[in-house]
Amino acid sequence: MPQGWIVKALSGYYYVLPEQSDLKQQRSTVQCRARGVFKKRGISPLVGDQVIYELTENGEGTVTEILPRSSELIRPPIANVKLAVLVFSVTEPALNLQLLDKFLVHIEHSGLDCVLCFTKYDLLGDSTVKESALNTELHRIFQLYESIGYRIVVTSAKQKQGLDDLIGLLTGTISVFSGQSGVGKSSLLNALIRDLTLETNAISQKLGRGKHTTRHVELLPLDGGGFVADTPGFSQLDFMELEAEDLGPCFKEFAELAEGCRFRGCIHLHEPGCKVREASEEGLIASSRYESYLTFLNEIKDRKRRY
């Protein structure tokens, strides 16, 4: 039986792109239902799944088997992703480092590789003192996250800046684009993928954030091979899957320091001999990162108290 990739799931249908299809033509997808046995087993096919399917008499198909997954995300619901592209704008909406850190925690907990993509760089200039100061602060932020170990790509969909660097990272793999609403994910994907015309919306001047323009997860094929997953934007993320002891390892710069903590299972709060807290006090860990850590730790503790 034929094999393919689920590139979209909508209203109970799974749209499968056959493995031998021309990846540039989404019209070649087969509209499929899933076998009832999946529901009985508590299994749901996901976008990104490699599946075996059989064709039915009406020209549609039935997904009969889901091949083993290399990864699985709950939110967004997608399988076999290897790279997460975390998209944040340098302005409109303003860059929110705590929200950026929150996304990074979820990506690290998922075990994916991560690229930080900063969009809308064309909206900055150097003609005023304010803009110059903003540029200086942004470069400080870029240097901070590069020093932690994250790859940084600065882009402008309008000016085609950084697109070649990004395509080089995406080709040949399944990657997921995620980030706050209104940061320009759809505009960026339209610039990356030929003939793509995703809906885009302007930023709300009153709220300072964008509207959701992506309403479901969908794999978009790249000319050079591989897929990009466009996902709905998020303005809030919770920590339902994390315990307090899981949080520290999601901050990459804590890892080596934590090995020197006096107590096993140290959560880097009030424990004596905590090397992470000492490094924060000495300025060896960015204050913004440690503050994010403390905020998230409190969120996790509050959640446990509520339940």
N, C-alpha and C positions, 0 to 999 in steps of 0.2 A: 504493500500500500504506500501511497505517496507521503512524503514528509514536508513540513514547512514550519514557518514561524508565525505565531499569533502577533499581529501588528496592531490590532485594535479590538477592544471588547466593548460592546454597546447593546443595551436592551436585550440581553440574553443571547446575543450572537457573538461569535468569535470570527474575526476576519483573518484568514490564514494566507500568508504569502508562500506559495510553493518554492521549495529550495532551488529549483531550476529556472525560476522566473527571472525576468529582467527587473532588477531591483529599482530601476528608475520608473517603473510603471505600476503604481499602486492599483490600477484597474485590474491587474491580474490576480487580485486576492479572491479567495473562495469563502463565501459566507457559510459558516458552520454553526451547528448546535453541538453541545457536549453530550456524551453518553450519560444516561441517568446514573450509572454506577459511580461516577465521580461524586455526585451529591450524597449517595449512600455512604461513601467512604470519608465524607467531610473534606473533599478536595475540590478546589476550584481552579480551572485553567486561568493563567495569568498572561497579560501582555508580556512578550518576551519569551514565552515558553516555546520550545521546539517540540512539535507534536507530530503524531501519525494520524492521518485522517482518511476517510473513505468518501468517495463521491456518491451522492444519492441521485435518484432518477430525475429530480426537478432541477438538477444543475447545481445544487448546493452541496453541503458536505456534513460529515459527523466526525468530531474529534474522538478518536478511539483510544489514544494513549498519549500520556505526557512523558517525555523523555527526562532523565535526571537533570535537576537544576544545579547550577554552580553557585547561585545566590538567590535570595528571595527577600524582597522588601514588602513591608506591610503598608506603609504610607510613603510614597505612592505604591500601589499594588503592582509590582512588576518583578519579573524573574530574569536571571542570567545577566544582570548588569555587572560590569567590571569597573566602570569609571563613573564617578559623580562629578558633574560640572555645576558648581555652586555659583549662581549668577546674582550679582548685586550691582546696583548702579552707583556711580560716584556722586550723583546728585539726581534729584527728581525721580524717586524719593531719596532723601538724605541717607547716607550710609549709616546703618545701625549696627555697631560692632557686637552688641550683646545678642542681637538676632542672628548675626553671622556666626557667632560662637555656638549658638544653639543648634543651628543647622550642622555645623561641624561635629558637634557631639553625636548627633544622630547618624551622620555619615561614618564617623569613626566606629561607632557601635555596630554598624552594619558590616564593617570590614572592607569597605570599598576604597579604592584609590580616589583621590580628590584633586580637582583643579579649581582654583578660585578665579572666576572670570568677572572682571569689573567692566561694566558697560557704560555707554553714554559719555565717553571721554571727550567727545566733540563739544559737549555743553560747557566745558571749562575753557577758560582763556587766561591770559596773563596781562590783561590791559588794566586791571585795577588791583589795589592792595589786597582787597578781600579775596579775589580770585587767586592771586599769587600765594596768599597764606593757605588757602584751601589746597592748592597743588602741593605745597610743602607738607601739609598734614597727611595728604593722601600717600605721598611717597614714603612718609614715615610708617604708615600703616602697611603699605606693600612690603617694606623691608622687614617689619615685624613678622608677618606671616610667612615670608620667605625664610626667615631665620628659624622659624618653627619647623619648616620642612615642606611647606605647601608650594606648588607650582602656581605662579601668577600669570594671567594673561589679561592685558588691558585692551579693550575693544571699543570700536565705534562702528555700528552697523551702517550709519550714514556715510562715513568716510572710508569704509572697508578696512579699518585699522585692526590689526591683530587676527584677522580671519584665517590667514594661511597657517599661523602658529596653532590656532585652535583646531583646524581641520587635520593637521598633522597628528594631533593627540587623539582625535576621534576615529580616524580611519581604521577599519578592521576589527572594531569591537562594538559592544552595546554600551552606550553611555546614557546617563539620565541627566537632563537639565532640571534644576530645581532652584527655588529661591523665592523671595518675597514678590508679591504681585506688583506689577507696574514697573519692573526693573528693565524691561526690554527683551525678555526671552524670545517672544514671538518675532520681534523685529530682527533679532540676531539670527534666529533660525531661518527666516526669510532670506537673509543675506548669505547664509551658509549653503543653503540647498536650492538648487536651480528649480525654477518654476513653482516654488512653494509660496503660497499666499495666505499665511495664517492671519487671523484677525488681530488687529492691534487697537489699543485704546489710549487716549491721552490720560495723563495724571490728573486726578482731582486736586485742584488748587486749594480747596477747603480742607480736605482730609490729608493731603500730602502723600497719598498712596494711589496705586492703580486699581482698576477693576480687574476681575478675573476674566481673561480672554480665552484661556484653555480650560475646557470643561471635562475632559477625560484624558486618560493616558493613551498615547499613540506612538508607535515606532515609525520614524521617518527614515527612509533609506538614503544612505550617502552614495554619491557617485563612485567613490573609491572603494566601496565595500564597508559593511557595518551599518549600524542603526543608531539614531539618536532618539531618545524618548522625550517627548514634550509632555510635561506634567502640569496639573493645575498649580497655581501659586498658593503659598500659604502665608498667612500673617501671624498664625499662632501654631506652636508645636508643644506637645506635652511630653512627659517623661514616664508614661505608663509602663514601658518595658525595662526601665532602669532602676536599680537599687543604688543606695548611696555609695556602696563600694565599687559599683560599676562606672561611676562618673569620672574619677581621677584618670583611669587609663584612656579616656576619650580626649584628654588634653595631652597632646603628643610631647610637649616640653616637660611634663611632669614625670614621665616614665623613668628616666635614668635617676632623677633625684629621689623618687619614691623608694627606690631600692635601698637607699641609705637611711630611711626613716626608722626610728627606734622600734616602733611597734608594727607588727604585721597587721595588715588590714587598716592602716592609718587612713583616715579620710581628710587629713590635712586641714583640720579645723582648730582644735585646741590641744591636740596631743603634744606632750613634751618630746623633743628630739625630732620634730617633723622637718625634714629637709626642704619640702616644698614651701612650707610657710616661711622658713628662714630665707629661702631664695627670693620669695616675694618681698620680704622686708628689706632685703639687700638690693632690690632692683634688678635681680637676675631673671625674674619672671615679670612680664609686663603687668602693671597694675590692673589694666582693663581685663586681662585674661583671668587673673585671680579673682577679681570682682565678679566676673561672669560665673566662674566656678562656684563661688559662695552663693550667688543668687540661685543657680540651678540646684545646688545642694538643698537649699531651703525649700525650693519647690517640691523636690522629691520627698523631703521630710513632711511637708504640709500634706502632700497627697497620702502618705501613709497614715497620718493622723485622721484624715477624713474617712478613710476606709477601715 
